[in-house]
């Protein structure tokens, strides 16, 4: 099994409506996002997939969130947690690159999306 990872980032504000603590107040993060692709088959060039295609798609998804208040997005239900952000990014990547849906045939598939709010705090969504 092979795995490749690309990264992108974005900055955004949010608050967690149903959280009791300092994160219930409006604040911001410089998010770092990793997209992981796995598969067991390499192409003729010896690659699982083209890094640049995945990187381009991930940057486009992050641009949708960049410099917004994430609470303004209905999809996050007023609680744009790192977990929900990771799910959103995975879903958007699969919309942009539908060939990354897991077909269980050894081809490349989107395995996981990591969203870091800080260098030491990460949520991972594993695509099933």
C-alpha positions, -999 to 999 in steps of 0.1 A, spaced: 0 0 0 13 35 -9 3 68 6 8 103 -6 0 135 13 -3 171 2 -10 201 23 -26 235 21 -37 262 45 -63 288 52 -72 314 78 -107 317 92 -127 328 122 -152 307 141 -169 301 174 -184 269 189 -220 277 198 -225 245 219 -191 246 237 -186 260 272 -152 277 274 -131 302 256 -138 287 222 -174 298 224 -162 333 217 -153 344 182 -116 337 174 -95 327 145 -70 301 134 -44 296 107 -55 261 97 -32 236 81 -48 208 61 -34 175 49 -51 153 23 -40 116 23 -44 93 -7 -37 56 -6 -37 28 -31 -17 -3 -41 -14 4 -79 11 27 -94 8 42 -129 33 37 -157 54 65 -143 56 48 -109 33 72 -92 1 67 -72 -13 100 -86 -1 133 -97 7 155 -66 -1 187 -85 -36 176 -93 -44 168 -57 -26 199 -44 -46 221 -68 -79 206 -57 -70 210 -20 -60 246 -24 -93 253 -42 -113 238 -14 -93 257 12 -99 289 -8 -137 284 -2 -130 288 36 -102 313 36 -109 346 55 -145 338 64 -164 334 96 -170 296 93 -202 300 113 -217 316 82 -216 282 64 -248 262 70 -230 230 66 -212 235 100 -245 239 119 -231 269 140 -204 246 153 -175 246 128 -153 222 147 -121 209 132 -139 175 127 -167 191 107 -142 211 87 -122 180 78 -154 162 67 -164 192 45 -130 193 29 -131 156 22 -165 158 6 -155 188 -15 -123 170 -27 -144 140 -38 -167 163 -57 -137 178 -75 -118 145 -80 -145 118 -81 -119 92 -93 -106 93 -57 -136 74 -44 -125 40 -30 -134 13 -55 -115 -14 -35 -95 -22 -67 -61 -10 -57 -65 24 -74 -58 57 -56 -85 68 -31 -89 96 -7 -81 80 27 -81 109 52 -81 146 58 -63 162 87 -72 197 99 -48 213 124 -61 243 143 -27 247 160 6 228 156 -5 205 184 -42 201 178 -55 180 149 -88 164 138 -87 136 113 -116 125 91 -111 90 77 -131 86 45 -153 55 44 
